């Protein structure tokens, strides 16, 4: 899982080579997770659930939004009850991908609100890192509490 975690930090390199490398690492991690099952050893939350969360996250980072949304199937982040940050990461990354799919804006808002309910500190602190979500400001109902207000506040963020 350390390998997959390192891949999440390698955002500057893009293209087919990186996508292939990500798939290879995720396949290897999934094989190992199938053998070990869910475990909290060394507080890594390693297992099929965390590998599935990384699958969504890495595809989102690669801009493979359809693949990220498809990768959510079979992932049950609530399995990691003692790791709300991982649960929120899953929903936030899924929401980021949904913002890029035409007609999925309402789904994106719902998933991002779930992420905020699980770990508001994570979503609020990282709002400037997810500029794709700012595009939802216009489609966010003004009366909707929580994250929509945060996004409106974050509209002054610079995204280079």
Beta strands, then each sheet from edge to edge (+ up, - down):
end
